[in-house]
Amino acid sequence: MDGETNRKWQLEVTGVKKYHDMGYTGKGITVLCHENGEHGGKAMQILQTIAPNVKVIFASVNQKISGGKLLAYDWTIDGVKYSFEEVMEKFKPDIISNSTKSSTYCPERDEKVQPYIDNGDVIICTSAGNEGSDGAEPMYNNGLVIGACQFFNKKDDIRYASYSGRTKGELFIDYVGFMWDWSGTSAATPFVAGQIALFMERFGKISQADFQKIIKPYCKDLGDPE
């Protein structure tokens, strides 16, 4: 399957083409990109392929962690520094997309965002990382942790990518996205974030927990990475 055929197939098998044909393109949905620079820009190009009319806000996040403690957690947007609480109040993102992994798991970081998840203010899509389950640390363990999948010999043979990270613990649900002109969970994460934007435009804002309940019956268990 050549690249263009693969891309068309991805849009069809994930339902994105159907949403586009119905006129849903992410209008009215705000996505906060957790990173600035080239990596964040490439990630958002993928998201905007899936949901071309989302509003994207780029942030540069300064995090300092020592001994498991969160010493700094500042968000800079358009040259202005904000606390996370100020970001949520001023910009009101529907989705936060983070396509990089964290070097250190920090419960305090999760605690910062948990009230906004619980209140249904935001859904967080966060990369599982590409090094495999031992080396990957999602930035937010309480978000939707996104792995990467790929097809093998035929269209319906979809499997976890061998290098894709997984969540740890049975309370978490792994989600996977396809890679679009770029590899790994860095590409898969904005792919899923774009799909959620289309879903929100069609059905309205939804909490992360309710979103999980709705889509779980339609999900396919890909098993272990190959």
SULDAUR-V57730 format. One record per residue. N is the residue number from 1. RES is the residue in three letters. SS is DSSP state (@ for helix, = for strand, . for the rest). PHI is phi in radians with two decimals (NA if undefined). Layout:
BEGIN
n,res,ss,phi
N,RES,SS,PHI
N,RES,SS,PHI
END
This chain:
BEGIN
n,res,ss,phi
1,MET,.,NA
2,ASP,.,-1.32
3,GLY,@,-1.03
4,GLU,@,-1.15
5,THR,@,-1.10
6,ASN,@,-1.09
7,ARG,@,-1.12
8,LYS,@,-1.10
9,TRP,@,-1.12
10,GLN,@,-1.03
11,LEU,@,-1.12
12,GLU,@,-1.33
13,VAL,@,-1.22
14,THR,.,-1.58
15,GLY,.,1.48
16,VAL,@,-1.10
17,LYS,@,-1.05
18,LYS,@,-1.06
19,TYR,@,-1.11
20,HIS,@,-1.07
21,ASP,@,-1.10
22,MET,.,-1.49
23,GLY,.,1.68
24,TYR,.,-1.61
25,THR,.,-2.37
26,GLY,.,1.59
27,LYS,.,-1.07
28,GLY,.,1.44
29,ILE,.,-1.87
30,THR,=,-1.86
31,VAL,=,-2.02
32,LEU,=,-1.66
33,CYS,=,-1.49
34,HIS,.,-1.23
35,GLU,.,-2.53
36,ASN,.,-1.75
37,GLY,@,1.49
38,GLU,@,-1.08
39,HIS,@,-1.09
40,GLY,@,-1.13
41,GLY,@,-1.11
42,LYS,@,-1.14
43,ALA,@,-1.08
44,MET,@,-1.26
45,GLN,@,-1.10
46,ILE,@,-1.18
47,LEU,@,-0.99
48,GLN,@,-1.35
49,THR,@,-1.25
50,ILE,@,-1.37
51,ALA,.,-2.27
52,PRO,.,-1.10
53,ASN,.,-1.91
54,VAL,.,-1.21
55,LYS,=,-1.60
56,VAL,=,-1.88
57,ILE,=,-2.07
58,PHE,=,-1.60
59,ALA,.,-2.26
60,SER,=,-1.93
61,VAL,=,-1.82
62,ASN,=,-1.74
63,GLN,=,-2.18
64,LYS,=,-2.18
65,ILE,=,-2.23
66,SER,=,-2.49
67,GLY,.,1.05
68,GLY,.,1.38
69,LYS,=,-1.71
70,LEU,=,-1.55
71,LEU,=,-1.56
72,ALA,=,-2.61
73,TYR,=,-2.71
74,ASP,=,-1.88
75,TRP,=,-2.02
76,THR,=,-1.86
77,ILE,=,-2.24
78,ASP,.,0.91
79,GLY,.,1.42
80,VAL,=,-1.93
81,LYS,=,-1.58
82,TYR,=,-2.29
83,SER,=,-1.38
84,PHE,@,-1.08
85,GLU,@,-1.06
86,GLU,@,-1.19
87,VAL,@,-1.07
88,MET,@,-1.12
89,GLU,@,-1.26
90,LYS,@,-1.42
91,PHE,@,-1.76
92,LYS,.,0.84
93,PRO,.,-1.18
94,ASP,.,-1.43
95,ILE,=,-2.40
96,ILE,=,-1.93
97,SER,=,-1.99
98,ASN,=,-2.18
99,SER,.,-1.81
100,THR,.,-2.05
101,LYS,.,-1.63
102,SER,.,-1.76
103,SER,.,-1.40
104,THR,.,-2.46
105,TYR,.,-1.30
106,CYS,.,-2.37
107,PRO,@,-1.00
108,GLU,@,-1.11
109,ARG,@,-1.17
110,ASP,@,-1.08
111,GLU,@,-1.11
112,LYS,@,-1.10
113,VAL,@,-1.63
114,GLN,@,-1.00
115,PRO,@,-1.04
116,TYR,@,-1.29
117,ILE,@,-1.20
118,ASP,@,-1.08
119,ASN,.,-1.39
120,GLY,.,1.37
121,ASP,.,-1.33
122,VAL,.,-2.63
123,ILE,=,-1.94
124,ILE,=,-1.88
125,CYS,=,-1.86
126,THR,=,-2.31
127,SER,=,-1.19
128,ALA,.,-1.37
129,GLY,.,1.58
130,ASN,.,-1.88
131,GLU,.,-1.52
132,GLY,.,1.83
133,SER,.,-1.11
134,ASP,.,-1.37
135,GLY,.,-1.78
136,ALA,.,-1.54
137,GLU,.,-2.22
138,PRO,.,-1.03
139,MET,.,-1.10
140,TYR,.,-2.23
141,ASN,.,-1.31
142,ASN,.,-1.76
143,GLY,.,-1.62
144,LEU,=,-1.43
145,VAL,=,-1.48
146,ILE,=,-1.84
147,GLY,=,-1.70
148,ALA,=,-2.11
149,CYS,=,-2.21
150,GLN,=,-2.67
151,PHE,=,-1.68
152,PHE,.,-1.97
153,ASN,.,-1.47
154,LYS,.,-2.58
155,LYS,.,-1.02
156,ASP,.,-1.57
157,ASP,.,-1.68
158,ILE,=,-1.82
159,ARG,=,-2.41
160,TYR,=,-1.05
161,ALA,.,-1.19
162,SER,.,-1.09
163,TYR,.,-1.66
164,SER,.,-1.30
165,GLY,.,-1.25
166,ARG,.,-2.31
167,THR,.,-1.30
168,LYS,.,-2.00
169,GLY,.,1.80
170,GLU,.,-1.36
171,LEU,.,-1.36
172,PHE,.,-1.70
173,ILE,.,-1.95
174,ASP,=,-1.47
175,TYR,=,-2.05
176,VAL,=,-2.27
177,GLY,=,-2.31
178,PHE,.,-1.39
179,MET,.,-1.74
180,TRP,.,-2.23
181,ASP,.,0.95
182,TRP,.,-2.99
183,SER,.,-1.84
184,GLY,.,1.42
185,THR,@,-1.23
186,SER,@,-1.08
187,ALA,@,-1.57
188,ALA,@,-1.16
189,THR,@,-1.10
190,PRO,@,-1.17
191,PHE,@,-1.06
192,VAL,@,-1.18
193,ALA,@,-1.03
194,GLY,@,-1.14
195,GLN,@,-1.08
196,ILE,@,-1.14
197,ALA,@,-1.07
198,LEU,@,-1.10
199,PHE,@,-1.06
200,MET,@,-1.15
201,GLU,@,-1.09
202,ARG,@,-1.32
203,PHE,@,-1.90
204,GLY,.,1.71
205,LYS,.,-1.09
206,ILE,.,-2.50
207,SER,.,-1.30
208,GLN,@,-1.08
209,ALA,@,-1.13
210,ASP,@,-1.20
211,PHE,@,-1.05
212,GLN,@,-1.05
213,LYS,@,-1.11
214,ILE,@,-1.20
215,ILE,@,-1.55
216,LYS,@,-0.99
217,PRO,.,-1.10
218,TYR,.,-1.71
219,CYS,.,-1.53
220,LYS,.,-1.86
221,ASP,.,-1.39
222,LEU,.,-1.50
223,GLY,.,1.29
224,ASP,.,-1.46
225,PRO,.,-1.02
226,GLU,.,-1.45
END
